[in-house]
Amino acid sequence: FEGSMTSMSSPAPKKQKVAADSPATIVNLVRMQEAHRLQEKFSRQWHMQDPVHGLIWLPDIMRTIIDTPQFERMNHIHQLGTTACVYRSATHTRAAHSMGTAYLALELMLHLLSAQPELYEEPFNLTFRDVLCVAIAGLCHDLGHPLFSHMFETYVRGEAAKSLLAKHPAGYESTPEGAAELKKYTGWEHEQASIAMFRHLLEANPQVKNGLLKFGLEDIDFLFIEELISPPAAMGTLLAHGSAQWPCQGRPHTHAFLYEIVSNWRSGADVDKFDYFARDAFYLGLKSIFDTERYIKSLRVLRDKRCTISAAEKEKNIFTLSPSEKQLDSLRMDAADNRASLHRKAYQHKTSLKLDFHMRRVLELMEPHIKIPGKGGRMMTMSEAAVNFDMEAFVHMDDSLVRQMLRTPMPELKAAQDEYNKRFSLRQTATYVQEVELETELSEESVKAELMKLYDRKRLEEEHTKAKPLDSVELHVASVILGHGMKTEDPVKNVVFHNSKLLNGYKENLGPSGKLYNFRNIVRHDHGTPQKKRRRWICFLDCQGPMGECTKEATFNAVALCFDSYMQSQKGRLVRMGGTPDQSQKRRALRAQDSAEGELVLES
């Protein structure tokens, strides 16, 4: 390549002799050997046309995972659950999202090795095993996702837990055994189910594990993949001041940046979100303004001196993925706003929330009558299979199971089938009452309890005598957080940005790459003022049973006034009112009269 870059009129440059055993020669040889081995291992590729990323590829060895019943299950789980009943084109699956995530993880790893060949050297010594493990983690990170997306998690934590308590005498949760059993329901998360399903996949398909071991992986790599899917909760302590123990076993602390690729414990900016940002927006018909490729190309591996590890090794800091400081606004505004927009317009759409309520009711009616065979032939319900992490039963649980049961002529399922037809086929859904923005943190149970008390008192007033007596299942309250990720944390607070010009100049002019990570002027920790998170409360009314002399309009007005009164007492800010234009106008007039002191801001 030297000759092609040399002008024909200029004399050829003299070649400098370098000793064969010099450190520079040895380093270059190591880099070339590892790069060649990586290229050789990934020479057999599997290509697929993806509507979001275009032509994508994965190492052919990963097809052994894709061609299993455990992965095939995700082809029958809609990525957005009941939101597909609102946005009819949003029918993409968890399987497509998982393959897109694996592709982005692979591209990110190959970019890092290309931009920083020193990652092949001490203290990192990255090999093809690390690259493949990260890609497999991206492929398998949603293996344990339940049916109908995140709605089933809410069902298990709420309705299923209530059913458990109803079957036992009072005080059941106060006993150690009862508290442990209840915690299995209230603390259930699909990330742990994904790890359990990954283990089940390897056990049920020995050819997969044998093929990966033959390819070059080792037993410790499977633990590493599990940690990549769900990093240990103790990772958060690494950002605290002082020294901390490294909580992972799959890789040493010098590989901490690898734990930020699939499930970023530091900021939430990972390839999982990058794929669903683009994929969900594509199928929803919305625009995604975040440039994933540009962000990935800006990433470098840098030392984070704020994090110190109690280790015997010489290197006591951890390394992190550092984007260029030009990506600060892109990460904070484009990616975060993109996430908030998707939640506002799709995931937390008022109709999606209503349909989630109704689907949970359908599952509650179906649950006692659907038994799935698990380990040892034990028959169990859907929620039991989930909380016990019985993957032999859980593998049969997908969207198609519920839909098939809804079409099966069984007398026991008649109530669930009627409920589904009423809510989803005929669209006789709950009525949207009101939406309020509130900074105070409250629980849904406490808000609903206070609302029921206010409503019972309101019905005693003369003008509300035609309001129907309500049961707790007829009134729904939902809390929605419209933020930028990481719950109450600022998602970019813990990101180390760098100045790309200083970084490149330092690499070219100031010597060996090892000193690169000690250069203090290239990093930036001041990220400006974080944007505020917003918590919204939405009230739905679902009148059931005979009305008698009561009317739906009177019931609606009474519920609306109670919800509005309670939220005013909490200094809530009105966002939107439901009902007819006349009803909204009357309520606005009453609200303006009650808030004469100007504490509340009314929006059209």
Steps between C-alpha positions, in 0.01 A plus 500: 500500500798733540557520125140596426522796737830630355512755220663375179728806486626474855768255602392191691540541876776308666378209710602516862638180641324377811641222713298182478486472878425868572191579715330679210543197274366262762198723566420527131538125459256434785248738350530344155467147635187576702342702218570218256356243741188710545457531125553129456246406769234727354569416136181291481216749527122485494332794326145626536314793349370716783246779433667727757876445465510368144714196425623372836728209581586275792765231540364175359556324834220713651245334273518199731337720768244653262388154380370386839146488649608740775597771252212415262263582786588869458361491146157465664536796740416847374762755595242758609229276645153656494637815334474299177121535543540879490772530234393219271830481311707452818500120474877446516628233734750454778702270274558771238597747774742249652676439170526875441648543848756225437601665173555840665698337783721326246554818299588695815758245609663485158511879486679521837761246391553684172526846659712382794717201409661534842194318638670182376781569751543524875304565716206407275615212279171492313442200274227364275347341810416842644350615171288187463381509862379859465317411176337193660390711798333741259328211327375340823427802719121465450474119505296513819268778394141409589196502277347836403824683576528679837130469578546146636765624746245743641244220511729269698599772746145625549200284416675164547644613836153612613356164399769328706409702808129436446556123519663519842380622840569848625855562606643260243756755380621560856647149529852438365376236258212714382718810459750301294224358280348845449838650415535249217199669340559866586872487413477300177699646207544372148879552510538216748263292291725564199798359689295196604381450142858530368607223737201292397587553133850362557370204700216411263720538190841345581610547140494877557735497797725235344518704179594818688765314702640352182500847344730618779286618791571382853270418792568838666369674188144377563504667841638812332206500255255479791668797669482698177127432473437620856803666667517448877318764703824568689641665186335821617736516799795543266397861438506588870805664653766277643605149414259218410517131427458387139163315504532300175656159447487461123766761429743712709440868577713608204212376282238717673419682175369176350222504759375829354424370151187283531357620834672821601495516880674839489272712278246276327644593158545153351439313175175356635349849515666612178327219313155544650521879454537449127288183464202614703497842333516335156202271562305768687536739210693751713834665437812401691743791517784320680792406272613164635784446252659838570479446875662156477779633277581766761553250783843440650616305806635733769589470866250633752714620790195556717464122537760314702509122548641318800724269301848356526572589138697811406204641310237607755272719287221374278458591135186637343350567158562868434310679221627819344382814678327590174258221586396658830200679353423200280491267802318739729257652252466273196519158668332602824229704329449216255439264791266744671311555173453125448368463852264792464367414154504119512608307809299718741227599252170529685339232285797269548466542875128420483564188294768391747242522778256292300759239397603456861136435582484243218808323638352507849189321371707250299768424757320235710399303191831485310747243629841461336726197552830588665788310656413145591161532335372740766201701376513870586337831412668769293602714796628194691718403204640853489580554869644150541715549190383167365624540146350173379159657557601860427620413150138431403382841619472751218233715337378210288419290810250757628351564158457126441327458836268788415388307191462164678135406577539428871225592751765591759643766268166652402537796739850581374392465137203731551720755673752490216234534229338788683823692553710418193253395227210735579727764660272561796783629713527708815429872478786744520424748779795732556877535492699705750871569541621471857847528651409330829582129505197294597408133465218393271338311786489806728365728227229250409403452867469876557304537177253230606446676836438834331260338256294332773461837673423677172209264430328622820472849356164587346631577149682166478233257621484339155866403514540122504656318800844398372699187565880523510531321163294773333746776581855501364787734581828485309828675579723580203855638519600700193872530548823426319586166657677383819184578705592797723864517385637726230595251224818685396626588848737204515616510136860603434516704180822580318636764264570308179752753366712493814468123514621451141776758538625332812510162330702639208744725683555383855625149481373149581135423538534394861535864606180590320284398793683731744443816297269711715408784265308285256221396738196701603281439804290821495190423296278800575159509665297177473150515363218448747293184507124524491254269673149486362189348654219373281153399619272253317140405575357163402135471604389138522175328592148646501469875545146504643388859548862619485653639183847472350517874451432571867754236602759643264449855628529390862821304437648788301426751776648271766816431303539868418443604862756253631763599245443870577567426866834350390577806282453311177507660156220419260615350171186370331133440575282219370130495428293705257591863420207622713611290796857623468388863476289474816782333692747762386271775623468331840874441514581861416261612772656270759857601408450875523821531699692413183684199634400284201584552136228403256592374153273468200 
